[in-house]
Amino acid sequence: MSYASPRRSTVTDALSLRGGLTAPPIRRMLFGENKTLFLQMKQSPNASVVRAFAIIEYLAEHEDWVSLRTMARDLSLVPATAYRFLTSLKELGYVQQHPEDARYQLTLKFAWVASRALERTQLRRTAHPHMEQLTAVTNETTHLAVIEGSQIVYIDKVDNFQAMKMRSRIGTRGYLHSTAVGKSMLAHLPQKDRDDILNGLQFPSLTKNTITDPSLFHSQLEEVYKRGYAIDDEENEVGIRCIGVPLFDHAGKLAGAVSISGWTITMTPERLPQLATILQDTCRTISNELGYVTPLA
C-alpha cells in the first residue's frame, strides 16, 4: 500500500521532523500499513508521545545496539532532542546503554509489558488451553497468529516435547503467502478485504517450494477455502511442514488462526489428513467459545 505525501500539519511543524514522519520508509516502520493510525497520529497534539514511540519502535526494529547519531539521523530528530527522550526511557528502565560505546538498545521490560498485554487478550486466553491439548495429543508445536497489515504476527506458541524445537517466537512476524496460518486467514477473509491485501502483497521466495506466482497463489487460496485448512509444505522454511485453520469470533469475523507445525520427518504427508481433522475440531471449539455460531450443514 502506498501513501500520497500529506500536506504539512501543525504537529509535523511542531515535531521539527523535516519530513521524517511523512517519509514513506519511516512512516511504514512506525505505523506499518495502518493508514488510519498514521493520519490520527499526524493530527495528535501530543508531539512528545509521537517522538517517544518513534524512538521505541525504531530501536525495536534493530537487533543490534544503535548510536544516538544514527538514530537521530534516521528519524530526522535533533540529537539533543533524541538524547532527552532516551535518557527518560533509560531512567524508566525501558532502554539501556552499552557500557563501552554508549549505544542504545531496548530492555526486556518491553517483553514484560507485551506479555501482560497478551495475557489479557481474549483470543489468546481462550485458545491457549486448547493449544496445549493439541500439542499433548500430536507432539507437534502449535501457533496462534493474527493478521496485521500485510503480515502475520504470532501471539502464542506451545512447544512440542521433542528435542528439536521450532525457532519461531511470540511477537515475531511472518509472511502471509508462505505460512499455513497466513494462507488459511487470507482464504477466509471477505473478498474485498482479501483483494485489498493481495493487491499490494509481495511474494518473496523463501524456499524452492514457496509460491511466488500471484495467479497460482489465488488458485491455492480457493482450494484452501473449500478444504477448510491450509498447508505450508516447506514453503516458509526448509524441513518444516504446517497445517493452519482459521478462527472466527461472535460476529462471524476472522479472529486469527491456529497451526500445527513440525519437522517433515514427523509431519509426513500421510499424517496430514488426521492432523487436519484434529485441528479443525479444535478450532471449531475455540471459535464457539469466542461466540461464533457454527452454521448448520
N, C-alpha and C positions, 0 to 999 in steps of 0.2 A: 504494500500500500504506500502510495506516495502522497506527499503533502505540498500544497501550494505555499509559497513563502508568505506568512501572515504579516500584516502591517504592524508596525511597532506599536506597542501598548505602553501605558504608563508604568506597568510592572516591569516590562523589559527595560524601559529607560531607568527605572529606579535600581534595577539589578546591575546596571552597567556591564552587561554581559557582551556587549558588542556583537550581538547576533548569536551568542553561544547557545541559548535555548531555542533559537529559531533555526539553527543549522541542523539539517536532517540527521547526520550521524549522531550528534549529541542528543537530539530530541528522541530518536529511536532508543538510544541507550537508557535514557531516563524514563521514558513513558511507554516503551515498546510500541505496539501497534494501536494503542488506545488513544485515538484522536480526540475523543470527548474529554478524557482526563487531561490531555495536553492543553486543550482550549480552556478548561476550568483553571488549570494551574497558571496559564498565561494571565488570567483575569484576577488571580488571587492578590489581595492587597498585602499579604504577608510574605515579603520578599525573603526574609530570613529563613522561613521554613523551606522555601524552594531551594535556596542556596545549600542549606544543610543536607537535604535529601539528594541534591545533585552530587555533593561530595560523597555521601554514603553509598549511593548506587554506583558511582564511579569506582570507588575502592572495591565494591563487591564484584565488579566486572574484571578486576585484576587479581590473578593468583599470586603475583609477586608483590614485594614492597614497592611503594610508589613515592617519588620525591615530591616535595612541595612545588618546585618549579615546573615539573612535568604536569602535575595535576592542575595548577593554575593556568598553564598554557592551554591544555586540552579543554578546560571548562570556560576559558576566557574570563577568568576571575583575576582580580588584582591579588598578587601574592600575599600582601598583608591581610586582606580580607579572608582568603583561604586559611591562612595561619590562625586567625582568631577562631574560626569555626572548628578547625582541627584541635586547637587547644581545649575548647569546651568539650568536644566529643571525647578527647583523651581523659579529661577530668572526670567525665561521667562513666568512663570505663568501656566505651564503645570503639575506641581507636587506640592503637599502641604504636610506639616508635622503635625502630631498630636501634639497638644500643651503640652501633658503630658509626652509622651514617645518617641517622635521624630520619630515614624514610618511614612512610606510614603504611599501616595495614589495619583492617578491621579485627576486632577481638571476637572471641567465641560468645561474648554476651549477646550478640545478634542471634546466634544459634538458639540460645535460651529463649529469647523473645519469639523467634519463629516457632519453636516447639510448643510454646504456650498458646500461640495463635492457632496452630494446627490441632492441638488438643481440644480446642473449643469449636472446631469445625464439625458441624453435624454429619457431613458426609463421611469424614474420616472416622468419627466416633462410632457411626453406625456400621461402617464397612469393616473396621479393624478386627472384631472378633470372628467374623466370617472368613477374613483372610487368614487368620491364624488357623482356623479349621481346615481351610483349603491346603495350606502348607503341610499340616499334620497328615492329611489324607493322601496328598500327592507326593510329598517330599520334594516339592519344587518351590521356587521363590515366587511370591505374589506381589504385585504392584497395584497401587491405586493412583490414577492420574486424571488430570483435567486439562481442558484446552485453555490456553492463554495466548491470545493473539494468533499467530501462525505456528505455535509450538505447543508441545505438551509439557506439563510440569508434574513430576512425581511428588505426591503429597503423603504417601505412606508406602511402607515396604515391610514384608515379613520374610526373612531369610529362611532357606531350607536347612536341613540338618547335614548336608554334605560338606566335605572338607573344602571344596572349591566353591566360593561364594560369588554372586553377581557383583560387579563393581558399581552398579547404579546406587545413587544416594537420594534420600529425601531432599527435595528442593531443587534438584537438577532438572534441566530442560532437555527435551529431545525433539526429534523430527516427527512430523505428522505422517509423512509418506513412507517411512521405513519401520515404524513400530506398530505392533498389533493394537495397542491401546489407541494410537493416533488414527489408524485406519478404521477401527470399529466406531470411534466417535464421529469422524467425518462422514461415514456412511449413514449415520442415523441423525445427522443434523437436518433441519428443514432445508429444502432445496436452495432458497435464497442465501441462507447463511453459509451453506456449503460452497455455493458458487463464489460468494464474496471472498472466502478464504482461498479457494483453488485458483482464482484469477491472479492472485499475487504470490502463489506458493512456488518456492524454489525446490528443485529435485536433485540435490547433490548425490553423487554416487558414493556410498559408504563401503559397499562390498560388491562383488560381482553379481549378487542376486538383487541388489537394490533396483527398484523400478524407477527409472528416470524419464520415461516417456509419459507425458500428461494424458494422452488418449488411452494408453494401456492402464494407467492408474485409475482413470474414470471408470473403465470397464471393470476393474477389480473391485472398486467400491460398490458397484451394483451387485456383484457376486457376494460381497460381504453382507450387504443389506438382506439379500434373500436367504443367506445361510444363517445369519444371526451372530456370527463371530468372525474375527479376522485372524490371519496367521502372518507372523513375521518369520519367514524361513531363511534365517541367516541374512536378512536384508539390512539390519542395523549393525550387527556385529557378527563376525565370523565365529562359528561354533555355538551360537545361541539361537534357540528356536522359542517362539512365544505364541500364545493364543490370547486374544483380547475380546471382551464382551462389554457392551455399553451399560450404563446405569441411568435410570430415569427418576425424576422427582415427583412430588404430589401433583404438579401441574402437567405432567407428561413430557416435560422438557428434559433434554440431555443433561445429566448431572456429572458424568465422568465415565470412567471405565476401569475395569479390573483385568489384570492379565496374570497368566501362569507362565513363568519363564524358566528355562533350564538349558543345560548343555544338550547338544544334539544326541549324545550317546544315551541319554535318559529320555529326552523328549523326542522319541522316534516317530516317524510318520504313522506307524501302525497304532501308536498310543494316542494320537491326537483326537480321534473321534470320541474316545472315552473321556479324555480330559475336557473336551469342549462341552460335553453333556453336563459334567460336574460343575464346570464354570458357569454355564448358562443357568443351571438351577440355583447356584449361589447368588448370581447377580439378580435373578428374579426375586429372590428373598430379600436382598438388600434394597432393591427398588421398592418393594412392597413396604418395607419398614420406613422408607423415606416418604411414603404416602402414595406411591404410584399404584394405580389400579390396573391390573393386567387385563387387557381386552379379552372378551370371551371368544373362543375359537369359532 
